Every structure is written in C-alpha cells, then in structure tokens.
Amino acid sequence: MGEEQKAFPINHIKLSLMDDKFTQEMQDWLNNPHSLDSEIRKGAEMLLRLNRNKYMYARAIARPQSMLPKIEYELKKHLKYRLDGYTLQQVVALGQETMPAVKALGKAVDNEEYTPKKGIRADHEQLPPAIKAIWETNKRRFIKIKELYNTLLSMEKAMPCDKYEYLKQLHDLYIAYREQMKAYDTYKIGEQAGKYTVESAVKYIKKYAPLAADERDDKKKNKVIAKIQERVDFLIASGEDVPADVVPLLRKLRIVINS
C-alpha cells in the first residue's frame, strides 16, 4: 500500500442516535422462552421495525408458533450489529465505504501475491525487528482481507444484517493494515522503534485488550488495536511468546499472531 491515504471516513456513519431501549427490548425478548402467541407476535413486531418485511410479519401474526424459530433467528442477526452500536442504515454505509477503500489497495485484492503499492523497503534488512515484523504481519493480515473481500463480493444480494459480521471484520483489518503499513513506510533509520520492553509490552496488552473489546467508538478502538498490534509484533520479533491468557481476546480483536 504505502501511498499517502485520505482519511478513512468510516466513523462519520455512527453519528445518528442508537435506540438503546429498543436494543435492550430485543435482547430481553431473545433471552426468554416464548410459549404464548402474544409473546411471539411481540417479537414479530420488533422484527418488522427492522426489516420492514410485511409478508413475514403477516405469516407470524397468522401462525406465530411455526414462525417462532425464524423470528428468533432473524432478531439475533439484527442484534449483533446493534450491540456494536450500529443501526441497519449504518451497516449499509459501512459496506459502501469499506468495500471501495479495500478495492483501492489496487492489485492486492485481485492478485495472489502480497503487493503493497510501495513494495518492500530496499533497507528492509537494516530495520529494527519490530518494524521488520510489520511486513510479515501485514502479509498474513492481507490474506484475510482478500478472503473477506471476496466473500462479500459473492454476497452482493444478501441483506446487510447477513453481511455485517464479515464487513466489521474487513473494516477492522483494513484499518489495522493501513496504520501498520504507514508505520513501516515512514520509519526512518535511527529512530527509536521500540519504546517499550518485553515487560511493558505484555503489561500494555493485558491492560488494554479488554478495554479495546468494550470500546464502542471505532476511532478510539482502532487506535488502541493498532498500539496493541505494535506490541504483539515487538514480542514476536523479540522471540517472546504472546501471553496465552489474552490470545483468544486478541484474535477477537483481529490482532494478527504468529501462532
């Protein structure tokens, strides 16, 4: 990648207010069993607010018991993005901004090779381990970006709620890729690359990984994830193990780990 990038405007899509009360109602409904038709119809009403599918709603009103599994399944899909702070319209915007941004990587998404626009640095072997590690980390990250991008291309006609999980992963990976590639491209020989020790890197990862997982502001979350990735790269380049107890959480945050 390596070229000067325009600011990725993805965060502006989260300006509208989320109806947290409605989200909580959905969660409460899904957490309880339903045997009465009236209770099932309440779930159908919630789903209608989300998908505007009057045909499905009519079927649920007429045959609530038989439609219960479908209502539960659909509401669970919608609950996922709402718990992350998005409305359905914002999920659509997420796709409209993320897919072109990833496509702008150029040949990358259409090529079997890992080919950032600027390529590997001529002085790559002279770089500090933590900076050199970025290249390999982004190579692995890119493979997942390409996989997700192509999956989403094949889901062109799918509903936004069905695309959400893939879109969110792609968005987070793209941001991490871009920030790390910028750090690699702009590093100047002689600068201090490792501003932390193994001990401080481990301490930071353990402290901030849980905070990043709970952060709902994308801009803040991506900054913390990028800093965590730097420390993970530093540990790997230093021949140290990433703390096993936080590995599952790091994977959830799309942090690239060697193992």
N, C-alpha and C positions, 0 to 999 in steps of 0.2 A: 504494500500500500504506500506508505511513506510520503505521499504528497501532502501539502497543506490542505486540511479539510475544513469545510464550512461546519459551523457548529451544528450538531445533530439536533434538530428542533423537537425531538420526541416528547420532551417534558411539557410542552405547552398544551398537549392534549388532555392534561389532567387538571385543567382549571375549573371545570364545572363541578358543582357540588354533588357529592355522593349521598344518596338517601340511605344513611346507615341504619335507620329504623327499619326500613323495608328489608335490607340485607339481614338484619337480626331476625326478622319475622320468618324469612326463608330458612335460616339456619335452625331456628326453633322448630319449624314445621318438619324439616328433614330429620331432626333428632328424635322425633316422637313417632310411635306407630299410629296407624290410622285404620280404623275399622268402620267408622260411620261415613256414610255418603257425604254428609255435610262437611266433614273434615277434608275429605278428598277434593271436594269442589272448591274449598278454600285454596288448596294447592293449585288447582287448575286456574283459579283467578289470578294467582301470583304469576303463573307461567304465561298467561295471556298478556299481562303487563309487560313481560319481557320479549316475547316473540311475536305478538300480535296475530297468532295463528288461530283464527276464529273457527276453522274446521276442527282442529284438535280440541279446542275448548268445548265445542258443541258435543263432540264424542264423549268428552269427560263428564259433561253435565248429564248426558243420556245414560252412560254406562260407567259410572265412577269406579266401581270395583275392578273392572277389567282394564281400566286406564291407569290405575294407581302406579304400576311399575314404570310406565312411560313417563308419567308426571315426575316421579322421583328422579328418574334418570336425567331428564331434561333440566330440572331445577338444580341438580348437582353440578351440571356443566356450567350453568349461569352463575352459580355461587362461587366457583373458583375465581373468576375474574373480579367479581365484586369484592371478595375478601382481600384482593390485592389493590383495591381502590379504584377500579375502572368501571365505567358504565359500558353498555354494549356499543354505544356510538364511539367511545374512546378506544375500544378494541378494534373497531373498523379503522380508525385513524392510526392506530399502532401499526396495522398492516400496510396502510397506504404510505407511511413514512419509512418503515423498516425495510420493506422489500426493495424499493428503489435505492436506498442507501447501501444495502448489501450488493445489489447489482452493480453499483458504482465502483465496486472493487475491481471492475474491469474483467480481464480474462479469468480471474480467480475462480468464479463460480462455474465457469464453462470448461475449465482446464483440469487435467488430472494432476498437474504439478502445482507445487506451492510457489506462486509467483507474485509476491508483492510488487507494486509498480516500481519501487526504487531498488528492489533486489537486496541481496546480502551485501553488507559493507565490505569494502576492499580491506579494511583493517580489522575485520571480524575477529581474527585470532589474537589481536592485541587488546581486545576489550576485556573488562573485568568479568569474572564468572557470572555475576548477577545480570549483567547486560547481555552477555552472550546467550544466556539461558532463555532470554525473551524470544529469540529466533525459533528455537525448538518448541517452546511453549505455544507460540502462535501458529506453528505448523500443525500441531495437534488440534489447537482450537479451530483452525481453519477447516479441517476435515469435518468437524461437527457443524460448522457454519454452512458448509456446502450441503451436507446431508439434510439439515433443517430447511434450507432454502429450496432444495429440490422437492422435498416433501410438501412444502407449502405450495409450490407451483402445481403439484399434482392435485391439490385440494382447492383449486380455483373456485369451484362452485359450492364448496362446503360453507356452512354457516359460520359466522365469526366466533361463536362460542366453541365450535369444534376446532377452530384454528388457534384459539388463544394460547394453549399450553405451548405449542410449537413457536408461535410468534414471540412470546415472552422469553423463551429460551434463546431464540435467534437475536432478539434485541439486546439481551444482556451480554451474549457472547460477542456481538458486533462491537458494542461499546468497549468491552474489555480488550478486544483485538486492536481497535483503533488507538486506545490510550497507550497500550503497551508498545505498539509499532512506533508511535510518536516518540516514546521514551528511547527506543532503540535507535531510531534515525537521528535524533537530536543530541544524543550523548556525545560529549566532547572528551577526547582522550585527556586524562589528567584530572578530570573532575572526580569528586568523591562519589562512587557508585553505591557503596554500601554504607548507609548511615546508621546501621544497626548491627548488633552482634547476634549470634545464634539465640542467645537467651532472650534478647529484646524482641527478636522476630517471633519467637514462639509465644512470648507474652502478649504481643500485639494480636497475633492470630486468634489466640484463645479468648481474648477480651472482646475483640471487635467482630468476629464472625457471628456470634449470636445477635449482636446489635444490628448488623447488616441484614440479617434474616428478618428482623422485626421492623426494619425501616420501610416506610411506605412512600417516601419521597424518592423517586427514581434518581434524581440528580445526586442527592446525598448518598444514596445506596451505591450507585456506580462508582463514586469516588472512593468509598471505603473498600469496595470489592477490588478496585484497581490496586489499592495500597496493600491489601491482603495478598493479592496475587504476586506483587513485587517481593514480599517476604517469603512466600512459598517458593518462588523462583530462586531466591537467595539461599534458602535452606537446601534445595535440590542441588544447586550449583556448588554448594559447600560440602556436599556429600552427607548432609544430615537428613534424618527422617522427619517427615511432617507428622505432628502429633496425631497418633491413631484415633484418639477420642474425638477429634474435631473433623476427621476426614469425611464422614457422612454429611455433616453440615456444609463443608467446603464444596462437596460435589453438588449439593442442592443449590449452592450459590453460583454454580457453573465455574468454580475455580478449577483450573487445569492442574492435575497432579500427575507425576510420572507413573505412579503405580496404578 
